[in-house]
Amino acid sequence: MSATNERVRILRGREWARPVRPVRREVLGAAPELEEGRPPLLFVPGFGHGAWAFAEHWLEHAASRGFPAYAVSLRGHGGSERAPEATLRAYTHDVVQVAAGLPRQAVLVGHGAGALVVSHAMARYPARAAVLAAPVMGGWSTAATALRRNPVGTLPALVGGPLKLHRRQLFSRELPDADARRYAAQLGRVARRAQWQLLAGREAEPAVGRPPVLVLGSPDDRVVPPAALARAARRYGSAPLLFPGMGHDLMLDARWREPIDAILDWLVKEPQRA
Amino acid sequence: MPPSTEHGRPDPETTTLALSRDGRPVSDRGDTVCVIGAGASGLTAIKNLTEHGFGVDCYERETGVGGAWNWRHDRSPVYASTHLISSRPFTQFPDFPMPDSWPDYPHHSQLLSYFERYADHFDLRRHIWFGTEVVRVEPVADDRWDVTTRSTGGYGPERTSRYAAVVVANGHNWSPKLPSYEGLAEYRGEVMHASSYKDPAQLRGKRVLVVGAGNTGCDIAVEAAQQASRCWHSTRRGYWYAPKYVLGRPADQVNDLLLMLRVPLRLRQWLYHRTLRLTVGDLTRFGLPKPDHRVYETHPIANSQLVYYVGHGRIAPVPDVARFHGGGVTLTDGREIDPELVVFATGYLPRFEFLDPKVLGDSDASGRPRLWLNAFAPGYPTLAVAGLLQPDSGVFTLSHWQTVLFARLLQARLARPQRAAAFASRVEAGAGERYSGKVKDSSRHWFEVGHADYLRAVQRALDELEAGR
């Protein structure tokens, strides 16, 4: 964990003095038929996505393998309350609130920029484990990649406008075009300030309790280049698990079953603290 | 180090038997840490120690978690209307927020459910021996500890286990402090300490004198104003009665905004006096004595209703009690009043009867331990006291960081002994340090801390311990 700031910050004056404003949150879930004592999973969608993205396949699949599975829509996304002024801290707050409300210590699974939110949430909640799927950890290289792949959708975002993702950025060609269009039509917009913080935000504080972290993604992801994937994994002291041929949206793409099975297999083995 | 998933309970079959100094068998618990008490501080100790890889045995004399905040416990000081004094962000554990749907100042029953959820969420109950009280804690060779326990109430045999470290989290709000007054024995009315006050029905229709201007005293005075036929509120001095809300926000959040901006104390005091003046007004106009100190120099009282009821004539502020006699009370200004019921909201004293006072540096047994960061005793590197703090804010956050620091210290003892040794000399040098501005001296205020000053000191201690990692 060489790149992360290792200093635990005890004084949190800003967070105490200006608590995040509560909003109504959408949480979708699927319960296993038989309670087997597995830790609950909390899926955190990336920017533009809502809990629906996980409700499509992953929630049911995780439940069918014995894991209680939940997905939250960050404020301003999916069925959660509108929040045009949301910040990264507000998103983090949403995740921590839902995680702490679960009956047992949860595994946080972040996708895309949701992985960045999860990395911040880990500093405010002792996750049992964390999974960063196709993580968009922010910084200017993220913007450069987006600009190269989708200049028309990305340019306005850099001058304060909304970011528009294109379906060819998100899905592989294996996914039927009708599905890709249907998913892309559900994509929402990110709050402007959060968008900026994605580029120029602060590094996450150290994770509480040093949970084990799994990083996975696709070498053919058009949002997260392989180098960024390797960098994210190195931060947590491992190498990424790769699923060649898949697009950025691992949970919606045609071969969605492979990554979720890999995540659940990893959890079944009960990884120990980093 | 045992993995965190290891079952925490002592298992006589697998432990080697040693003998104590007086020849009793001792079961050796190896690297396990003993936590005394499963209240707020004890729970966060268990959570943070297990999180850092330690095995934990916690002994709790009651049958549930929550300590003082569990109204079912016979030592619990809470009464039906107890609400928090500090708002949610200052009260919750820093890594387990209270639900967004809760009010700014939750009720004590919500707090109990919070601790129960905390215990369940992190699976802490499997480390706790309920209904077991600690009789003795004795230091033995190699910085280890012999902890002797028995069933609560003194039934059954005692058993002694040897631990690598001990966290004392037995709370400090259960042993009532009762002032002595001349003639109290002759007084024919009813007398109670606030610890046995549970419900406003106890006041209904009576003439009540409430003694003490702590937060509890003010709460009870307000309830007496609503229920009793008369209410006198006796205070030793004038206090600053802070409203729970100022400028549209919980008052402590406004205060921390100023702290965060590093506004100097004098200026904060001025702003505070100014705000009170503008909102609540001049308290002497209501017959309340003028405070003999500046704000932040005594434990803050957060009560919006006291002044309101004084203004409605439902509470009569009176000075200190001079003496009691058969039919009533003489006050220090010579006035006579005739209450039927006297409630002493005169606070509590910390007690550690299972521990030799010398261990905590309290050589003259005055009840004031001499510790560093209110937690670490010189000469005993494997002992920590959690929650022995009277902060101007929530205490649970502070207990959390105390126990995190202790867990890191125990890790350092194994992995980087020179760091742990440096910490020990820091404890030696810093014992008795205070973490607040100037405060009025009283047995209530010796462990008063300013939360920002205190947490800054903990941050420095943690940074020093972790330096060069």
Interface residues (C-beta under 8 A of the other chain):
Chain A: E6 R7 V8 R9 I10 L11 R12 G13 R14 E15 W16 A17 R18 P19 P22 H93 V96 Q97 A100 G101 L102 P103 R104 Q105 R124 Y125 P126 V208 G209 E270 Q272 R273
Chain B: P3 S4 T5 K47 E51 H52 G53 R88 P89 F90 P94 D95 F96 P97 P99 D100 S101 D120 H121 F122 D123 D252 Q253 V254 D256 L257 L259 M260 W401 V404 A452 L455 R456 V458 Q459 L462 D463 E466 R469
